[in-house]
Amino acid sequence: MERHLLDRWTDTPWFRVLLFFSGCLVLPVLGIGVLTTVVGGAVVVMEEPALDIEQVVFALLSVGGAVGLVGYLRAHRAARAPSRHDITATLVCLAAGIGTALAVAVFVAAEGVESWRTPWGRNAWLGPTVAFVAANLVWVLAGAAWMQRLTRACAERELVGGKQVGRAFDSLPVVLLLVAIALTIAAVLVTVTL
């Protein structure tokens, strides 16, 4: 089977270096977000304060990023032993991570543009903003490439002697799930900004 273009682009040494450096930017922020969500969740359970929509969105983005990272790690494990792996769970985790990374990139870019456009805005934050948005987009590309790679591996596993012996994995439900996640995140972000 022929490999997809995105799969070929992301399977190069330069993209792995780019993924490493973008991980140096994104993963500490994800770790801080998950830690804050856990501590904040413990406070909510103990004291039951009223939650703002921003706090709920922050928690959802932290959880979505953590689920996406789990999907990325599961994808690497699936590449080593594909026969003992649940591909659907991995694709759902990757879709959640892609949706979260896209939402974070859009939110940070929107805040950066808004800060830059104000008369007393700070241009000093423009460089880190662009770097952080680009780092999130690198993780989006890596997640999408792993989705393509896993569906191709699943289809190849079903081939015996060049003939299809089983049903090829249908990635359409995963794509629809990704679209639903992206639309939900977009609706939440629009609601928060209004």
N, C-alpha and C positions, 0 to 999 in steps of 0.2 A: 504494500500500500504506500502511496505517496504521502509524505509528511506535509502538513500545512505550512504556509509561509511564516506565520507567527511562531510556530514550533521550531522551525529552522533558525529564525533570527534569535530566539532566546536560548538556543542551545549552542552558543558560541562563548569563547572565553571572555570577550570584552563585555558581554551582557552579564556574565557571572560576576565580574569585577564591579560593574555598575550596580548590580543587585546587592553586593556586599556593602558598598558605600551608602546606598539608599537604605539598607537595613540599619546601618549605624545611625541614621537620622530617625527612621520610623520606629524601630523596635524599642528604644528607650522611652519614647513618647507613649507607645502602646503599653509598656510596663507601668509607667506612671499612671496612665488612665485606668488600667485594671486594678492597680493598688488603691487608687482613689475610689473606684467603684466599690471595691470590697469593704474598705473602711467606711465609706458613706452608707453602704447597705447595712452594715452592722449598726451604725448610728440610727438609721431609719427604723430598724427592727426594735431597738431599745427605746427610742424616744417617740416614735411615730409623728415626726413633724410633717407639715404640708410640703409636698414636692412641687417644684416648679417644672415647667415643660423643658427648660434647658438642662436641668439635672437628669431628667429621664432620657433625653436625647444623648447626653454625654455617656450615661450608663449603657445605653443601647449601642452606641458607637464603640465603646470599650469592649463590650461583649462580642460584638460583630467582628472586631479586629482580632480578638483572641480566638474566635471560632475559625476565622480565615487562616490564622497561623497554624492552628491544629490541622486544617485542611491541607496546607502547604506541606507540613511534616508527614501527613498521611499519604500525600501524593508521592513523596520521595520513598516512603516505605512500599507503596504499591508498585513503584518502578522496579524494586528489587524482587518482590514476590507477588506478582499480579494474580496468581490463582487463588491465594488465600485472603483476598481483599474485597471489601464491599465498596465498589466504585461509586454507587449512588450517594452514600454518606459523604465520601470524599468530595464529590462534585457539589453537593449542597453546601459543605463547609467552605469550599473555594468560592462558590457564588456569594455566600455571605461576606467573605473577606473582600471580594472584588467590589461589591456594593458599598461596603463600609469605606474602603480606600477611596472610591470615587466620591462618596459623600464628604469625606474629610478634605479631599483635594478641592472640591468645589467650594466648600465653606471657607477654607483658608484662603483660596484665591479671591473669593468675593470680599472677605474682610480686608485682604491686602489691597485690592483695588479701591475699596471704600476709604481706607486709611490714606492711600496715595492721592486720592482726588480731593480730600479736604484741604482747605487753604493752609492749615497749620499741621498737615499730615507729616509723618516721619518717613522720609525716603530711606532711612537707614535699615528699615525692616523689609524693604523690597527684595533684597538679595536672599535672605533666609526664607522669605515666603516663597519665592520662586523655587529655591532648592527643595523645600519641604513638599511643595505641590508636585514637582518632578519626581521626587523619591516615591511618593504615593502612586504616581502613574506608572513607575517602573514595576511596583508590586502588582498593580492591576494587570500589566502585560504578562508578568510571570504567572499569575493565577490563571489568566485566560489561556496561556500556552500550556499549562499543566492540564487544564480541562480538555484541550484538544489532544494532547499527548495520551491522556488516559483513555479517552473514547477510542482513539486509534488503536491503542494496545488491546483494548477489550475486543474490538472488531477483529484484529489479527489473531487473537487467541481463539476465536471461533472458526478460523479458517484451518482446514486440514486438507493438504494436497491441493491447495488453490481453490477449494470449494467451500462454500459456507455450510457448516454443519449445525450451527445454532443461529439464534437470532442476534443480529448486531445490536449493540447498545444504542438506544435512541436518546440523543442528547437534547431533543426538543423540549421535554418537560423541564430540564435544568435551565435551558435558555429562557423559558417562560418564567421560571422562578426568579432568575436573575433580573428580568425586566420588572417583575412585581416588586422585588426588593428595591430596585432603583427608583421606581415610581413612589413607593412608600417613603423612602428617605427624602426624595424631592418634595413630597407633600409636607413632610414634617419640617423640613428646612424652610419652605415657603411660609408655613404657619408660624414658625418661630420668628422669622424676619418681619412679619406683619405686625 
